[in-house]
Amino acid sequence: IGPWGCGRMKEHKIWRQTAVLTCANAITRGAGFVLRVVLSRMLGAQAMGVMTLSHSAHMLFITPVTAGLPLAVSRITARHADARALRAGRSLVLRASAVLIPLWLLLAPLMAYALGDLRVLPSLWVFTPCLAVLGLSAVYNGFCYGLGRAWPPALSEMLEQALRFLLAAGLLLTLPQASVAWRAAMPGVATSIAEAAGLVLILSLLRRETASPPDADYAALRRELWRLSLPLCGMRLLSTALRALSGAMIPRRLVISGLTLAQATAQLGMFQGMVMPVLMAPGIFTGALAMVGAPAMARVEGAAQRRLAVRLLSSALICGLGGMAAVRIGANILATWVYNEPELAGMFILSAPLTLLFAVQHAVNALLSGLGEQRQALTPALAGSLLTLALLHRWTALPGARIAGAIRAMQLGQSATLLSTLGLLALALRQSKTPD
C-alpha cells in the first residue's frame, strides 16, 4: 500500500471512530439535555441550584480516577495491543476507591458546610458508589479506544443516559412531596444505578478480549499509568475545583451585591444548571475527537503529527464557532420555549463565547496528551484558574454586574488558559522530529 496509503487508512479510521462516538454522544447528550429541561421544570431554580452545588463536589470526587486515566490506558493499549494496561488501570481504580470512598463519607458534612448549603448532603451521600463504577468504566473505555473499538463505550453510554433519564423522572414523579434536599438528590440516585448498568454492559461486551500477558509487570504499569494521567488529572482537578469554588462563591458574592440567598441560589442554578450544559454541547463532537485523537497522536511522528493537529484543531474550531453562533441566535428560544425562564436569554447571549473556548481547549488538551506534554500544561491551567477566581470574587459582588461579572471572569480566565496552551502545543509540534 505504501506510506501514503497507510496514512490515509489511519486517518479514515480516526474519523470513523470519531463519527461513531459523535453519534453516540449526540444521543446521550440529547437525552441529557432533555433530562436537564425536565429537571429544571420539575425541580425549580432553587433545587437546581442545590443540585448544581452537589454536582461540582461530585466532579471533584471522581476526577482522580476518571480525568487522565482513559487517555493513559488508551495510549499504552495502542502501543502494546493487549489488556495489560486494562488490568493495571483496574487495579489502580480499586486501590484508589478503597481510600477515597470512606474519606468521602467522612468529609461529606464538612463539604456541605463549605459549599454553604447543608441541603446538598443527601446528594453527596447517594453519589458515593459512583467513584468505583465511573473509574472502572473509564479504564474500560480507554482500553476500547486504544484498540480502535468505539462501539462498546458508545453502547454503554447510551444505556446509561436512557436509564438515568427514566429513573430520575420516575423518582421525581413518584415522590412529588419530597423536600428540596432529597429532590435534588434523586438524579444522583438515578446516576449511580445507570452507571452500574453501563459498566455491566461493557464488561459483557469485552469478556473475551481482556486476556493479558502472564509476565506483565503490573506494578510498573500502574506507575506508568499514574505518571501519564497525573498532569491531565491535575488540570481537571483545577477546573473542577474552580467550578466547586465558584459554585460556593457565586451565591455568597451575589448576596453581597444585594440579592437574597434564595435569589442568589436561583441565579446559580440557572447559569450552571441550565446555561452551561448548552454551552458545552459542542463536546458531543470535540469529546469524541479528543478520545480518538490522543492515541492517534501517540502513534505518529514528525510531519504526520503536525498535519493531524491542524485537522483536529480546525474541526474543533469550526464546531465551536457553529455552537457559539447557535447559542447567540437561539438565545430567546432556549430561554422562553425550552426552559420557560425569559431572563436566561441575556445569560445565553453573554456566555456564547465560552462555547468556542471550551471546544478548542478540548482539542488542545487531547493533542498535548498525545504528545506527552500534559505536565507542561498544568502551569497555564493554574494561572487561568486563579485569574478566574480573582475576577469572579471582585465582579460578582458588584450590583451592576452580578452574574454577568461571573461570566466575564470565566471568559477571561479561559481565554488566558487557551492562549497559553496553544503556545505550548505549537512549541511541542515544532520540536517533534520527522521520522527517517
N, C-alpha and C positions, 0 to 999 in steps of 0.2 A: 504493500500500500504506500509505503514511503512516509517520511516525517510529516509532510503536509497533510496527507490523508489521515494519519493518526491524530494530528492536532485537530482536524475538523471533526473526527469521530468523538474525541474527548469533549469538544465544545458542544456538539449536539447532545451528548449525554448530560452535560451540566444544565443546558436549557430544558431538556426533557424532565430531569428531576425537579428543576425549579417550577416547571409547569404543573407537575403532579402536586407538589407541595402548595403551590399557589391556589390550585383548585380546592384542595383540602382546607387551606386556611380561609379561603373565601366562604366556604360552607360553615366552618366553625366560627369564624369571626362574625359572619352574618347572623348565625344563631345567637352568638354572644351579644351582638348589638341589639337584636330583638329582645333578648333577656334583659339587657340594661334598660330598654324603654319600658318593658313591662314592670320591672322592679321600680323604676322611678315613679310610675303611676300608682303602683300598689303600696310602696313604702312612704312616698312623700320625701320632700327635700331634707328634712331633719334626719330621718332614718338612713337616707342615702349618705348623709354626712358622716353618721356613725359607722356605716359600712365602709366608707372610704378611709376613715381613720384606721380601722382594723386592717383593711387591705394593705395599707402601707407597712404595717407591722408584719403582716403575713409574708410580704415580699422580702423583707429584711431577714426573716426567719429561714426561708428556703434558699436564699441566694447562695450560701456556701456550697450547696450540693447541686444546684441547677444552673448557675451562671456560666462558668467556664468549662465544666465537665463534659457536656456533649461535644463541644468542639475538640477538646483534648482527646476524647475517646475516638472520635471520627478521624482525627489526624493519625493516631497510632494504628487504627484499624486499616486505614488506607495504605499505610506503609507495609503492614505485615499480612493483611488479608486473612486474619483469623480472629478467634474470640479471646485472645489473651487480654486485650485492653478492656473488653466487656467484663471479664471476671475480676480483674483488678479494680475497675471502677465500681462494680457492685460491692466488693469488699470495703472499699473506701466509704461508700454511702452508708452501709450498715454500721460501720465503726463511728462515723460522724453522728448518725441518728441516735446511737446509744448514749452519746454525751449531750447532744443538743435538745432532745425531747424532754428529759427530766428538767434540764435547765430552763426550758421554755415554760413548763408548767409552774415552776417555782417563781419565775420572774414575771409571769403574766399580770398579777395585780400591780406590781410596780410599773410595768409598761403602760397599763391602762391609766394609772395616775400621771405618768409622764406625758401621755397623749392629751391629758386634760379633760377626759370624759370617761368615767367609770362604766358607762354603758357599753363600751367596747369589749368588756371582759368575757361575756359569753362567746363572742365571735372569735376571740383569741383561743379559748379552750377548744372549741369544736374543730378548729383547723389543725390541731396537733398531729393527727396521723398523716397529714399531707407531706411532712418532711421526708419520711422514708419512701412514701409512694412516689412523690414527684422526683426525688433523687434517683430512684431506680428507673423510672420512666425516662429520665434524661440520659442515663447511661445507655439504655437500650436504643433510644432514638439516635444517639451519637454513633452507636455500633452500626445501625442501618445506613446512616448517611455515609459512613466510611466505606461500607460495602457497595455503595451506589444504589441502595434499595430504598426508595421513598414511600412505597405503598404501606408497609406496616405502621410507621408513625402516623401517616395520613388517616388510615382507618381508625387507629386508636384515638386520635384527636376528634374525629367526627363522632365516635361513640361517646366520648367524654362530654362533648358540648351538648349533644342531644339529651343525655341523661341529666346533666346539670340543669338544663332549661326545664325539663319536665319535673324534676324533683323540687327545684326551688319554687316554681309556680304552684305545684301541688301543695307544698307546705304552707305557703302564704295564703292560699285559698282555704285550706283546711283549718288553719289557726288564725282567723282574722282578728281575734281579740287579744293576741299576744302583745306584750309590752314592746316598746321601741327597741330595747336592747336585744330581745330574743327574736324579733322580726328581722333585725339587721344580721343576726347570726344564722338565719335559715339558709341563705346562699352558701355559707361556709359548710354547713352540713351536707348540702347537695354536692358541693365541690369534692369533699372527702370521699363520698360514695362513688361519684362519677370517675374520679381519678383512679380509684382502686379497680373499677371495672375496665378502664382503659389499659391499665397495667396487665390485668389478667389476659386481655385480648392479645396484646403484643407478645406476651410470654408464650401463648399458644401458637402464634404465627411463627415464632423463631425457635421453637423447641428442638428442631433438627439442625440448627446452624450455630449452636453455641459450644461446639467442641473446641478445646484449646490444647496446644502442645503440652504434654505432661511435664516437660522440663522448663516451662516458663518460670521466670523469676518474678513472682507477683509482688514481692516487697519492692524490688527495683521499679517495676511498672507503676506501683502506687505512688512512688516518689516522683516518677516522671509525669504522671497524670497531675499530681499536685503542682509540680513546677509549671506545667503548661497552662493549667486552669487558674492558677493564683492571680496573674495580672488581670485577666478578664473578670474574675470573681471580685477583685478589688475595685475595678471600675464599676461593676454592677452594684457592689455594696455602697459605693459612694453615691451613685444615682438613687439607689433605693433609700439610703439614709437621708439624702436630700429630700426625697418625697415624704418620708416619715417626719422629718423635722419641719418641713414646710406645712405638712398637714396639721401638725401640732401648733405651729407658729401662726398660720394664717388666721384662724378664728380669734386667737388672743390679740393679734395686731388689729384685726377688724373691730374688735370691741373697743380698743383704744381710739380708733377712728370715729367712734360714735354709735356703732351698731350694738344691738342686744346680742347676747350669746346665741339665742335661737336664730336670729338673722344671720349671724356670722357662720354658724354651723350649716345653715341652708346654702349660703354662698359657696362654702367649701364643697358641699355635696353637688351643687350644680356644676362647678368648674371641674373638679377632679372626677366626679362620678358620671357626668353627662357629656361635658365638652371634651375632656381628654381622650376617652375611647374613640371619638370621631377623628380627632387629630392624629391618632396613631393607626388609623385604618390602612394607610399605605404599607404598614408592617405585614399585611396579608401577602404582599409580593416581596418586600425587602427582607422579611424574615426568612422566607424560603430561599431567596438569593444568598443570604448570609450563610445559611446552613450548608448549602452545596458549594458555595464559593470558597469558603475557608479550606476545606480539604483539597479542592481543586488547585488552589494557590500553592499548597504544600507539595503537589505532585510535579509542578513545572518550574522552570528556572529562566532567568535572563529575560530576553525579549518577549517570551511567551507570558511571563508574569505581567509585564507592562501592558501587553495587549488585553489580557484578561481583566486587569484592573480598570483599564479605560472603559471596557464594555460594561463591567458591573457598576462602576460609578455613573456612567451615562444612563444606564437603566434606572438606577435609584434616583437620579436627578429628575428624569422625566416623570417617574412615578410621584415624587414629592411635589413637583410643580403642578401636576394634574390634581393631586389631592388638595393642595393649597387653593387652587382656583375653585375647585368644587365646594370647599368649605365656605369661601367668601360668597360665591354665587348662591349657594343653598342655605345660607345662614338663617333667613326668615322661615324657610320651610322646615328646617330642622328644629327651630325654636318653637314654632307655633303648631305645626302639624304633627311632628314626631313626639316632642317632649311636652307640649302644651305649657310651655314656660316662655312667654314672649321676651322676657328680659335676657334670655340666653343669646338672642341674636347678636347683641353687641359683643358678648364674650367670644362667640364664634368668629366674628369678623376680626377682632383684635388678636385672637390667638392663631389665626390661619398660618402665619409664617412658621410656627412651630412644626407644622406638618412637614414642610420641606426640610427643616433642620433635623428632625428625627429620622426621616427616610435616608438622607445622605449619611448621617452618623452611623446608622445601622450597617451600611455597606462598608464604611471606612473601618469600623471595628472588626468586621469579618476579614477584610483584607490584611489588616495588621496581624490578626491572629494567624492567618495562613502563612504569613511571612515570618512568624515567630517574634514579632515586635510588640507583643501585648504589654510587656513590662514598661516600655518607654512611654506608653500612652497613659500611665497612671498619673503622672505629674500634671498634664493639661486637664485631665478629668477632675483632679482635686482642685486645681486653681479655678476651673469653671464652676464647680460646686460651691466653693467658698464665696466667689463673686455673686452667685445667685442668692445665697443665703443673706449676704450683707445687704444687697439691694432690696431683697424681699422684706427684710426686717425694717428697713427705712421707709420704703414706699407704700407698703400695705397699710401702715398706720396713718397715712395722710388722708384727711377727709375728702380731698379732691381726687384721690387715686383709688384707694381701697383694692378691690380685686384686680382692677386694671394695672395697678402697680405691681402686683404679684406676677401677672402675665408678662409685663415688660421685663421684670427681673429674670424670669425664666428664659426669655428670648435672648437677652444679652449674655447670660451665662452659657447657654447652649451654643450661641454663635462663637464665643471665645473658645470653647472646647473644640468645636468643629474645625475652626481655622488652624488651631494648634495641631490637631491630629492629622489634618490634611498635609501639613508641612512635614510631619513625621513620615507619613506614607510616601510622599514624593522623595524624601531623602532615602528611605529604605529601597524604593524601586530603582533609584539612580545607582545605588551601591550594589545591587544584585548583579551577579556575574552571568555573562552569557555563556551557555554550555558550549563545549567544543563540538 
